[in-house]
Amino acid sequence: MEQSGPVLVFYGIGSTLNPALTLALHNWPFAVWLRSAPLVYPSLEALHLISIAMIFGSLWIVEMRLLGVRLLDLDQIDVNALAKATLPWTLLGFMLAAIFGSLMFLARASELISNGAFLLKMLLLMTAGTNAAILHSRGPLDSTSTATRVQALVSIALWIAMIFCGRWIAYV
């Protein structure tokens, strides 16, 4: 890993993928259409962003409640009921983001597989998933637990970092 300005650049990671596979993906007619039809790729980007907003928005509400934020009377709502109510929105947002993001990846796989910002975003996504799995494996959410509060802060930081990495993909 080398640092070039404020962006981390990962050399050699993408080169481990079979070049024939990335070339085949790049030349696949569906992938060519995804990146060349004037409205398709920008529409996928917009839908991906809307999906991420669904995820981040629903997580933000629960994380703020776990952190004891008193704005908008969040502290008056049972954290487990709030988490249960927002979970369908989080899951729907994640499913849609995965679909639209996969299509965007397919369109530009040969570029993205060696893009440091993309690779970092994927690492952060896996870390956020692990953080969430650990948090929910401990049973009902407890906003008085220090470990839970730390995980809520980590979750927010990871999702903000993912959003930044997503924007940086075009510039590295």
Secondary structure, 3 states (H helix, E strand, C coil): CEEECCEEECCCCHHHCCHHHHHHHHHCHHHHHHHHCCCHHHHHHHHHHHHHHHHHHHHHHHHHHHCCCCHHHHHHCCHHHHHHHHHHHHHHHHHHHHHHHHHHHHHCHHHHCCCHHHHHHHHHHHHHHHHHHHHHHCCCCCCCCHHHHHHHHHHHHHHHHHHHHHHHHHHC
